[in-house]
Each structure stands twice: as C-alpha cells, then as structure tokens.
Amino acid sequence: MNQIKYIGMDVHMAMTVIAVLDSKGKLIAESIIETKGLAILDFIKSQRGVIHVTFEEGTQAAWLYDLIRPHVSRVIVCNPPKINQSENKGDKTDARRLAELLRLDSLKAVYHGEHSTQSLKELVYSYLAIVHDRTRIKNRLKALFRGRGISCPGDSVYSPKDRDYWRKQIDNEARRSRADRLWKQLDYLTALSEEAEKDLLKESRKHSAIKILRSIPGIGPLRSAIILGIAVTPHRFRTVKQFWNYCGMAVRTHATGEYEFVEGRVRRSRKQPLVRGLNRNYSRTLKEVFKGAALSVSAGPWKDQYEARVNEGIDPAIVRLALARKISSITLALWKKGERYDAKKLTFKHAA
C-alpha cells in the first residue's frame, strides 16, 4: 500500500523550505532548496507514495502549480489570509504548518487550472495593468493643476488638441516640463492599451463562451473577455451566492442568540441578523466589470426598470447594485447552460 505524504512548501524568491509529513503527522523529511524548476521537481520525484502538495498563493504560484501538478496526486494553492497564523513565525515553521493543515484537510484552495484559457488570462492581466498605469498618470496630471488652484474638470486636460491651453495655465517652466512628461507617458500608455485591447479581443474570439457572455446586456466584447480570463469557468461556482462572493457582491450578516427555548423546545429566534455590508475578499476586477455593466444597462435597455425603482424611493446606488447582482446571476446561469441571453425570459421580480 502506497504511503500518503503531505508536503508543505514555504516559497521565497531565492529559496524554498519544504516539510514532509506522513499520514500520522510525523515529520519524515525537511529540506531547503533553490526556487528553481529542476530543483523542485527533483525533490518531488524523490518522494515515494501518494504525494499531496500545498503552498501559498503568490507571485510564483501559477508557475509552481503548472510545474508540480503533473507529478503529484493533488496540489492545493491556499490563500494566506485564510490561514490561522501560529504564535511562532519562521520558514520551517510555516512549511510544517502548511503540511499539517493539508494533512487535516483544513485548507481552502485558490482556483488554478484550465490551460485552455491561460493565454487569455495573461492578456487580461496585461491589459488591466496598462489601464491602471494610465489611470495613475491621469490622476497625477489633474493633481498637478489642482495643486496650483487650477480647475480642470472633465477630460479636456488629457486631450492633445487642448494641451497648449493647459500649458499656458502653468506659471512655472519646471512644472510645465513635468506636465509635458506626464502627457508623453499618457500618450504612450494610451497606444499600449489600444494594442493590448486588440490582442485581448483577438484571443477571446477563440473561445465559444464569448458569444454567450457578449449576448448579455451590459457585457460587451471587452467585459466578456475579462470575465472569461478571470473567472475561467462557471463550474467552479456551485451556487450564485458563491459567484456573488467572488465578485464582491455578497451581503455579510452578523447574528447571535439564534436559538431560544419556547415551551421546553428549542427553536430558531425570529430576531433578524444584522447586515454588515458586502464581503471584503473578492476580485476587484470582476466587481468593476459588473458595476460598469449595471451602469450601462441603467442608462440603456433597463432604464425603465432602473428609474421605476429610483422613483419608489430606493437609493440609486442600491438599485445599481441589484442590477449588477442580476447581471452576474444571468451570466453564471447562461454560461453554465451554454445558452445565449433571451430578453423574453427576463424578469425583474427580484431586481431590487
């Protein structure tokens, strides 16, 4: 009978500390090796039996997962904030703790997989990084003018044709040079973002799920590519509540004293749980995508429904959140079924 071994890896840029436990929790091996593919594979292959491996999510996690997965029975990439920290902190201690939690089946896995979408995922991250950098440059530009008491509402300050006007508003030559460099960075990043978007959309068209996602109101070609690149597959979410949690749209509640004695019997209290807002651990990219989609439909195909609920006295932000949740629900359902959006089947019964 093959022995089961549980390997915990504390991965750093240069070195990786490894601890190996048997099924009874006994430390049977410990090693410090270079964080290089060949060294890691040599250690993994030196172990006999049924091998289970875990390490924390990080910069090298995707590479390590793809490297190790073909050679072991199971790999779990875990989320560091979800792990209870021990009193003592150290590389060897961390590796043993990871191996022990793996042995006890107490780790929640971070999703890694679906090689068919790996190229799309890389292009999504490339595009998003450039867009975020461009946003930073825009913020710095406006901060430069506002810092001198110069009002610059709207997008005129970014426009190449209006730059002579904005340069004249600056009374200091060094500050003008600074603005010129920021404009050059903005122009370069704008061109890069257009190039990255073009590559992303081209790659997305290779996936059949894109046609389903693009058919949903508010989800255009770019948003559908981002959803597919980030979420990868709908089947990793068993329920829509799990998808809402992943997208940052799940409601957090707090309850205590849930049960009471009534006539000698235990029953659930009628006290309502307190709402604590939305969950905080989520994909910010997907939340932005669905919030953007909700904003689009509230001024487009679902404008009447949006205005009807606002006229009922509901806060517009709450209505847009409800629309974002509805769009995400439709997205998950249609993606799982492999069906395109049909407006005739839509109901707004629970939209807000």
N, C-alpha and C positions, 0 to 999 in steps of 0.2 A: 504494500500500500504506500503510495507516494505521500511524503510528509508535506504539510502545508507550511509555507514560510511567509512571514509578513515583513516587508521591507519598508522602512520609513527613511526618506531622503530629505535632508536639510540642504537645499541647493543655494549656492552663492556663485558669484560671477567666476571666481577662480577655482574654488574647491567645493566639493560636496561631501557631507558627512552622512554615512549610511549606517543604519542599525537593522539587524535581522533578528526577529523573534520567531520561536516555534509556536505551535498551537496552544501550548500551556503558558505562554508569556515569558518564557526563558530567553534571555539574550544569548544567542548562539554565534553571532558574528558582528563585528563592528569594523568600519574602515573609513579612511579619509582619502579621497581620490580627486584627480583633476576633473573639472566640469567640462569634459570633452566626450564626444560621442563614443569613440573607441574604448576609452577607459570605463565608461558607464556600462556599455554593452558587455565588455569582458567580465566585469563583476557580476552582472545579471546572469550571464551564461555559466558562470562558475557555480551558481547555486542549483542544487538538485531538488526536484519535487515540484509541487504546485506553488507557483510564485504569485503573490499579491503585492503590489507596489503602491505607495502613495507619496505625494509631495504637494507643497502648497502652490496655489495659483500665483503666477508672477510673470516676469518678462520672458523667461525661458520655458514656461510651462507647455506651450503649444509644441515647441520643438521637442521637448522631452517626451511628451505624450506620444507623438508620432514615432519617435525613436524606439521607445520601450514597448509600446503596445503589441507589436507582432511577436514578442519574445516571452510574454508572460500571460498568466491566466486572467488577471484583472489589474487595471490601473485606475486609481482614483486621484483626481486633482481636486484638492479641497480648498475651501475659502478660509484664509487666515482669521478674519474677524469672527467666524463661526466656531472657532476652536477655543476652548477654555484654556487660558494661559496658566501654566504651573507656577508655583512660587519661585522656583529657581529657573533661571534663563541661561541657556548655553546651547551650542550647536549639537553636541552629543545628546544633551537632554531633550532638545527639540526632536531630533531624529528618533529617539526611543519613544517619545510621547506619540509621535505620528504613527509609528509601528504598532503601539499598543492600542490606539484608537481604531486603527484599521482592523486589528485582531478582534476587537469588541464590536465591530460593525457600527461605530459611532460617528462616522464621517459622512458628511453630505457632499456629494460630488458636484463639481462645476462642470458643465457640459463641454465636452470636446469630442469632435467626430465629424462625420460627413465630409470625406475628402473631396467629393464632387463639387463642393461649394468653397473650397479653400482659396481658389484664385479670386472668386468674387469677394470673399471676406477681406483679403489683402487689399483689394482695390477700394472697398468701402472705407477701411481704416485710412488708406492713403488720402482719399477724397476728404474725409472728415477732418483729418489733421491739417490739411491745407486751408479748409474753410475756417477752422478755429484760429489758425495763424492770421488769416486775412481779417477776421473779426477783431483780433488784438490790435492790428495796425490801424483799423478804423477808429477804435476806441482811443488810441494814442493820438491820432490826428485831432479828434474832437477835443481831447483833453488839452492839447497844445493851444488851441484857440480859446477854449473856455478859461484856461489859466490866465489869459490876458483880458478877460472880460468881454470877449468877442462871441456874440451869439451865433451859433451855426446849426440851426435846426434842419431836419431833412437830410437829403443825400447830396446836396449841391457841393459840399466841401470835398467830396470824393471824385466829382466829375472832372475829367481832363480839360474840358472846354471852359470851366469856371475857375481854373486854378490861378490865372493871372489876377482875377479879382480878389481871391483869398490871400494871395501873396502880398498884395498891397495893404491888406488889413494888419499885417505884421510889421511892427516898428523896429525890429532888431534883425540885423543881417544874419547873425548866427542862428537865430530862431527860424529865419527863412530857409537856411541851409538844412536845418533839421526837418522842416516840413517837406522840403524837396526830396529828401532821402526817404521819408515815410511814404510820399506819393510814388516814388520809384518802387519801393517794396510792395505797395498795394497793386501797382500795375503788373508787376512780375507774378505775384500770388494770384491775381485775377486770371492771368493767362494760364497759370499752372492749374487752377481749379477747373477751368473750362476743359483743359486737356484731360485731367483726372476724371471729370464727369463723363466725358466722351468715352473713355476706356471702360468706365464702370457700366455705362448703359450698353455698350457693345458686348461686354461679358455677360450681363444679366439676360440678354436675349437668348442665350444658350440654354436657359432653364425654363421648363414648361410652366412652373409655378408662377412665373412673372405675369403671364396672361391672366391668371386668376386674380392676383393681387392688384394689377392695374385696372381691373374692371370695377373695383370698389370705389365709391365716391370719396374724393379727397386723397386717394392714394394714386399718384401719378407714376410715371416711369422711374423717376429718381427715388421717391419714397419706397416704392416696391422693391427696388434693388437693395436699398439699405435694410429693409425688413428681412429680406431673404439672406443677406450677408450676415446680419447679426443673429437672428433667431434660428436660421439654418433649416429647421424642420418643425412643423406644428406638433409632431407626435411626441416631442419631449415634454409637452404640457398636457396633462391628463384632463384638466378642467380649465374653464375660462378664468376662474379665480387665480389659478397658478400663473396664467398668462398676464393677468392684471398685475399681479405681484411682481412679475419680471419687468413689466413696463412702468412700474411706479404709480399704478392707479388702484391699488388695493387699499381698502379702508382699514386702519388699525383700530382695534377696540380694546377697552380695559374693563374687566369685570371682576368683582369679588363678592363673596357671600351669595354664590349662585344657587345654593340649596337651602331649604328650610324644612322644619318639622310642622306638619299640619295633621292634627288628629292622630298622632302616633306614626305617621308615614312621612317618608322623605319625598319631597317634590321640588322641582325647579322653581326658583323665585321668579316673580314677574318683574323684578327690577331690570330695567333696560341697561345694557352695557354702555359705557361712556365712549364716545368717538374721539380718537386721538389723532385724526388726520390721516394722511396717506403714508404708505410704507416708505422707508428711507433707503433701503438697499435695493437698487434697481438699475436697469440700463437707461442711462440718461438720454442716449441717442434715440431709443425707441419711444421714450416719453415725448421727446421733442417732435418725433415723426407723427405720432397720433394727435398731439396737441395742435400741430400745424394742419393736419388733415381736418380736425374739428373746426378750426378757424376757417378753412376753405369752404367746407360744406355749410357753415353757418351764414356765409355770405353768398352761397350758391344754391345747390339743389335742395338743401334742407333749411333754407332761410325761413320759410313759413313756420316750420315746427320750432325753430330757434326763437323767433320773435314771439310766438304764441306763449312759450314758457316764460320768457322775459316779461311779457305783459301780465302774467299771472303773479308777478312779484318775486320770481326766483332770480337770484344773483346771476348775472351773465356768465361769470367765471364758473359757477356751479353747473350751468346749462352746458357750457363748452366741455367741461369735464365729463358730463354724462354722455355727450356726443362722442367724445374721444373713447370712452369705455365701450360705447355701442359699435363704433367703427372697429375697435380691436376685437370685439366679440364676433362680429361678422367676418373679419379677417381670419381668425382662428377656425371658425366653423367651415367657411368655404374652402380654406386651404386644406383642411383635413379631408373634406368630401371630394375635393378636386372639381368643384363647380364654380362657375362664374356668377357674379352678382346679378340678381334679378330684382328690380325695384318693386315688382308686383308682390313679392313675398315679404316686403319690409313692413314692420310695424313699429310705432313709436310709443307703444304702451308703457314701456319701462325706460324710456329715454332720459327721464329726469325725475 
